Amino acid sequence: MSVLVIGATGQLGQDLLRVYGDEAVPLGHGDLDVGDGVAVAARLRETKPDWVLNTAAFHRVDDCELNPTLSFAVNALGAANVARAAAEVGAGVVFFSTDYVYGGVGRERGRPHAEGDPPDPLNVYGVSKWAGEQLVAQANPRHLVVRTAGLYGTATSRKGWTFPELMVNKARTDGKLKVVTDQALSPTNTADLAATVKALTDRDAAGLFHLTNEGECSWHEFASATVELAGIDIEVEPTVSTPAPRKARRPPYSALTSERLVRVGVPPLRPWREALADYLRAKGLAA
Ligand SMILES: NC(=O)c1ccc[n+]([C@@H]2O[C@H](COP(=O)([O-])OP(=O)(O)OC[C@H]3O[C@@H](n4cnc5c(N)ncnc54)[C@H](OP(=O)(O)O)[C@@H]3O)[C@@H](O)[C@H]2O)c1
């Protein structure tokens, strides 16, 4: 089996390359821009992969609000270019979407969002990804749409840090941290995500899947677990988010769960705290 990984220099892309090993062909942003439909089609005709894993995204959420054109060019139309070109060569496509397709209600909702729950995005990023999901499904019957959340991986993203790394560094240098309690999510280790994506492509699964580490936490709980597992003895100060003009609204509650994984015989990802502990060990940040 051969697998083309688009966005191969990213944090998820790096773990996908590792998990697929010799089967994977990496493509960085410099090799291919998903917004260029002609180039995407030509590249897929040349490589004829069995699967295309499209991790490319414009995901700086506040910048998406200021630049919806670019957001849709990459997250929706770019996703469609890849899905259509994959269909033309008989390849399956995996599109990575986001928990930010959800948003309206807080933790009082009482249960995480499963695949059957209708999206209600609060920001341009979420709307563009939701549009991407639909364009991908329409362009290629052999599609996997994977909604995931709060990614961190050992191949640190282009931002230069992951959330847990940032928390450890700030806690060590400033001796204090202040993190919001009013946004909850299901943080996810990209190594676990990549392994589950491989299990799905190995089974030739299709459709929409929510893939996150199990459980949920607020960003404050995520930060508190991180410093505790890193052996740093500080209390993380709770705070609440303050909406700022021209910035994207964040969902108060975007925790995900999967009702579909079990139906295709793939085990759920492990609980988020275990996955975080492993990540901190791998980065040499654990106590
Ligand atoms: N990070 C999260 O917390 C999170 C949460 C939910 C969903 N997701 C989704 O998960 C996927 C992977 O995220 P990630 O954290 O691994 O992102 P990442 O580290 O930023 O990697 C994204 C990759 O895509 C490339 N890229 C960007 N624009 C492109 C374009 N127009 N054409 C081709 N390649 C392009 C980037 O290259 P350059 O850096 O060189 O531009 C980078 O290699 C994305 O689809 C994202 O929307 C992420």
The ligand as an ORCA input file, in Angstrom:
! r2SCAN-3c Opt
* xyz 0 1
  N      -3.489     21.531     16.035
  C      -4.660     21.261     16.602
  O      -4.848     21.437     17.816
  C      -5.790     20.717     15.762
  C      -7.056     20.521     16.357
  C      -8.093     19.995     15.571
  C      -7.864     19.688     14.230
  N      -6.636     19.912     13.688
  C      -6.425     19.599     12.276
  O      -5.465     18.553     12.204
  C      -4.656     18.733     11.037
  C      -3.181     18.655     11.412
  O      -2.874     19.689     12.359
  P      -1.385     19.939     12.849
  O      -1.488     20.454     14.247
  O      -0.530     18.758     12.558
  O      -0.963     21.144     11.904
  P       0.502     21.674     11.540
  O       1.522     21.135     12.482
  O       0.388     23.144     11.358
  O       0.733     20.999     10.110
  C       0.004     21.387      8.978
  C       0.845     21.102      7.749
  O       0.138     21.534      6.573
  C       1.017     22.345      5.779
  N       0.222     23.286      5.008
  C      -0.378     24.427      5.416
  N      -1.033     25.009      4.390
  C      -0.851     24.203      3.311
  C      -1.262     24.267      1.964
  N      -2.002     25.305      1.500
  N      -0.896     23.273      1.121
  C      -0.131     22.236      1.558
  N       0.314     22.128      2.816
  C      -0.040     23.105      3.693
  C       1.928     23.011      6.778
  O       3.113     23.471      6.169
  P       3.710     24.917      6.609
  O       3.756     24.906      8.109
  O       5.059     24.921      5.957
  O       2.749     25.932      6.044
  C       2.191     21.837      7.740
  O       3.169     20.959      7.203
  C      -5.114     20.051     10.402
  O      -5.999     19.762      9.353
  C      -5.830     20.773     11.509
  O      -6.846     21.630     11.021
  C      -5.599     20.422     14.416
*
